[in-house]
Amino acid sequence: MAQTFSEFKTYLTDMLWRQNDTDLSNNLNNLIRMANHELNRKLTIQKREVAATITPETEDYTLDAEFYQMMSLTNRQPARQRKKGEMRLTTLSTIYQLREAGDSAYIEPYYYPQRGETANTLYLVGPFSASNPGEFDIQYRTTIPDYETEDSSWVEDEYLDLYVYTLFKHCAMFLREDERMMQYAGYMQDALDSALDEDLRQVRFGGSPLDMKPHRYVPRTRRKL
């Protein structure tokens, strides 16, 4: 059963037998945020993948607030692109250099995504306007839910063991329980491997709820007769 943020924190302190530990309680929000950051980097599952078509009217396009990591970007208007082929990730400084030196009649095949405190931005090079917007297929990975802000999290609901062991690892560091830290790290890795393996099986057998190509390539071997 899904828990509210407050219920989840009570569950954690009960599991740690630290109900009256005010130092832990006062720092638990930050420890949960630390666990979220770690899971953002490691829990690379299909549930976090989004595929969409965007139509930027300016070279600085605002991405969704949930954007975490770019996976691919494809120009749907190749006739407007200077060079044929796929869009390529580059640096922000290169984007600015191309804007200064480029021909405004063409879209350059480069992009740079940046996550910010107030907005996430996709930097492009090209002649985009309301009357002549670009058109791109974008595939990106979302952030896991901010439990404190949203008061719910599908990570807690679907991957409770992974979430708890990740948190306990950070709690053990905070509590200076070095002997438990390695134990929790091992439990976390087992839960993470299990989650990723389950996700990979869904890719292999077409269990993804999204209509997109999997980002992992699974080679097909031919058996010798």
NORSUL-V217863 format. One record per residue. N is the residue number from 0. NEAR is the number of other ideal C-beta (glycine too) atoms within 12 Angstrom. Layout:
n-><N N>
near-><NEAR NEAR>
//
This chain:
n-><0 1 2 3 4 5 6 7 8 9 10 11 12 13 14 15 16 17 18 19 20 21 22 23 24 25 26 27 28 29 30 31 32 33 34 35 36 37 38 39 40 41 42 43 44 45 46 47 48 49 50 51 52 53 54 55 56 57 58 59 60 61 62 63 64 65 66 67 68 69 70 71 72 73 74 75 76 77 78 79 80 81 82 83 84 85 86 87 88 89 90 91 92 93 94 95 96 97 98 99 100 101 102 103 104 105 106 107 108 109 110 111 112 113 114 115 116 117 118 119 120 121 122 123 124 125 126 127 128 129 130 131 132 133 134 135 136 137 138 139 140 141 142 143 144 145 146 147 148 149 150 151 152 153 154 155 156 157 158 159 160 161 162 163 164 165 166 167 168 169 170 171 172 173 174 175 176 177 178 179 180 181 182 183 184 185 186 187 188 189 190 191 192 193 194 195 196 197 198 199 200 201 202 203 204 205 206 207 208 209 210 211 212 213 214 215 216 217 218 219 220 221 222 223 224>
near-><10 20 23 18 25 18 18 33 32 17 25 35 29 18 21 29 15 26 16 11 20 11 16 31 23 14 23 33 23 21 35 38 24 22 41 31 20 26 40 26 18 27 38 25 35 32 29 34 33 29 26 26 19 31 22 32 19 22 30 25 30 22 33 22 19 22 30 29 28 32 28 26 35 27 35 21 25 20 12 26 31 24 19 13 13 17 35 23 22 23 16 23 13 21 29 20 17 29 26 14 13 24 17 19 14 24 35 35 29 34 39 31 36 24 24 16 8 9 16 26 26 36 35 45 40 37 25 30 14 10 8 18 23 35 26 35 24 34 29 30 31 32 31 36 32 24 33 22 16 21 17 22 33 23 38 34 21 22 31 23 24 36 39 32 35 42 46 38 34 34 36 28 25 28 25 12 21 14 12 23 22 17 17 31 24 18 24 33 21 18 30 30 19 20 31 25 16 22 29 22 19 22 26 18 12 15 16 23 15 21 13 22 19 26 25 20 10 15 7 7 6 6 5 4 3>
//
